[in-house]
Amino acid sequence: MTNYYLIFASVLCELDIPEPTFSGGEIGIDYGVKAFITTSDGEIIESPNYLRKSELKLKQLSKSFSKKQSNAKNRYKAQKLLARQHEKVSNQRQDFLHKLSKQLVCDNQAIYIESLAIRNMIQNHCLAKSISDSGWNMFVNMLKYKGSWCGCRIIEIDRWFPSSKRCHICGYINENLTLSDRSWLCPECSTDHDRDVNASINILTFGRVGIAQT
């Protein structure tokens, strides 16, 4: 039995976490924009897009706050409403990530993921908002510490591995694949690939090979 100390809302809590026992299956996970993640089992977890769904309300509250004069009595009220809406979005995202990460680490003994460079990815202005809304970094951190509790190994593979471009059947590399291509047909073995499912299977395979070599 291991004792962990966590702080929730400025309250120190002691949690008794049992020693991990490794059991269950193994999966590869591919991150996406339209789908939050796709697993090597073919399961697709849609992205909840909490920020995008609240954009209109946030815009209205922000506009209302900016119109208030600095010495106006209701300026603080408008500021508080805006802050509450941002907090609501953050809480919704964290709740989604906590539940999903817990489910994954409890069901598997090993999860293979790509090593992400979020700072580089958000430089793409077309994807920056979706990436920021997804909370991938937070999700990975949750997988790691919950994995240590539940007996699930979290293995990161090289981000430069061509998981989407590689046919998981014959190994052909499709150099012409673009971000807009959601599916592609392998010219070598004629396998019709869903981009994200194919990538997650490759991540699982490559991760297993790396573990076997070490």
N, C-alpha and C positions, 0 to 999 in steps of 0.2 A: 504494500500500500504506500502510495506517495502523496505527500501533502503539497498542494499548490495554493498560493496566495494570490487572489485577484482583487482588483479594485473596481467596484461597480457604484457609480454615482457617489464617489468619495467615501464609500463604505468598504472596509477591508474584510474580505470573505475568505475563509479557509475551506478548501475543497479536498475531499478524500478521493483520489483517483486510483482505481485498482491498477496493478501492474499489467501492461499490455500483453495480450495473447494473440498471436498472428493466426488469423483464419480468414476464410472467404476467398473471393476471386481476385482477379487482376484486371484493370481497365486502363486504356489510354484515353486522354482527354484533349480535345482540340477546342481552343477558344474561338469564338466568332463574334460577329457584329449583330447579324440578324438573330441567330441563336446564341444564347449565352455560352453554352458548351454543347459539344456533341461527343458521345462516348463511343468506344470501339465496339460496344454491344449494339450500336445503332440507336441509342436513346438520345433524343434531342430535347434539351432544356431551353425553352424560349427565354429571351431576355425581357425582364419586366419593364425596363425603360421608365423608371419612376420619375427621373428628372424631366424627360421629354413630355410625359403625361401631365406634369405640373407646370410646364413652361408658361402657359397662358396665365394661370393664376399668379405665378411668380412675377410675371411681367406687369400684371395689373397692380399687385401690391407694391412693386418697386416704383412704378409710376406714381402711385398714390403717395408714397413716402417722399419721393423727390419733389412733389408739388408743395409739401408742407414747409412753411417758413421755419427757420431755425429756432425761433422763440415761440412757436405755436404750441399750445397745450396738447394737441392731438398728434404732434409729430412723434412723440415717444410711443404712442399707441400704434401708429402705422409701422414704426420700426419693429415693434414687438411682434406684430402680425406677420411681417415679412420673415423675421427670424424663426418664428414658429413653423412657417411653411417649409423653410429650408431644413429645419430640424426633422420635420415629418418625413421629407424625402430621404434624409439620411437614415432615419430609423427604419423606414420601409426597406431600404437597400440592405442594411445590416441584418434585419430579420430574415430576409430571403437568403442571404449568403450563409448565415448561421445554420439555418435548417438544411440547406443543400449540402454544405460541407460536412455536417454531422451525418447525414444519410450516406454520403459517399464513403467516409472513413469507417463507418460501422458495417458497411456491406462488403468491403474489400480489404485484402491484406496488402495490396500494393496499388498505387495510382501513379501513372506516368504522365508527366506534363511537360510542356515546353518552357524553357527559361525565357521569360519575357523582358524586353527592354521598353518599358512603358514610356519613358521620357522621349525615346526616339520615335515611338509609334504615334504619340499625340502631336508630333510636328506635322503630320498629315492632317490638314485642316478639314478635310472631308470626313475624317474618322474621329477627330479629337473629341467631339462631344459624346459620341457613342462609347468611346473607350473610357472616358472619364465617368460616364454614367454607369458603366458595367461594374466597376469596383474589382477588377481582376487582381490587383495587388493585395487587397484586403482578403479576397477569396483564397488566394494562395497561402497567405499567412495563417488563415483559419485552418486550411487543410493540414498544414505542417504541425501546428501545436495540437490540434485534435487528433491527428494521426498518431502522435507520440502517446496520447492518452489511450487511444482505442486499439493500438497495435496495427496500424496501417502505415506502411512505408510510402513516403512521397518522394519520387525520383524525378529530377528535372533533367531533360535531355538538351543537347546543343540547339540553340535557337536557329542555327544556320542549316540544320538538317532539313532537306526538301520534303517535308511530310505531305504537303498538298500536291506536289508535282510528281511524286513517285507512285507508280502503280504497285499496290501491295501484293499483287498476284505474281507479276513477272519482273518487277524492278525497273521497268522503263521510266525514264525521267522526261516529263513533258515540259520542256523549256518555254513553250509558248503560252502556258497557263497564266491568266491574268486574274486580278482580284474580282472582276465581274463574272468570271466563269464559275458557276455553281455546280456544274457537272462536266465531265469530259469522258471521251471514249478512247481507251488505250489502243493505239495502232498496232501494237505487238500481239496482244492476246485478246483484243476485242472486248475487254471488260468495260462495262458502263459504270463509271464511278460517280457517286455523290462526293463532292469535294471534301466536305467536313468529315464524313464517315471514313473515307479513304485515309485522310490525314490522321485521324485518331487511331486507326488500325496500325498505321506506320509508326506512330509514336509508341504504341504498345510493343510492337515487334522490335523496334530499335532500342527501346528501354530494356527489354528482356535480354537482348544481346549484350548490352553494356554491363548488366548485372552479372551475366554468365561469365564474361571476360574477367571481371574483378573477383 
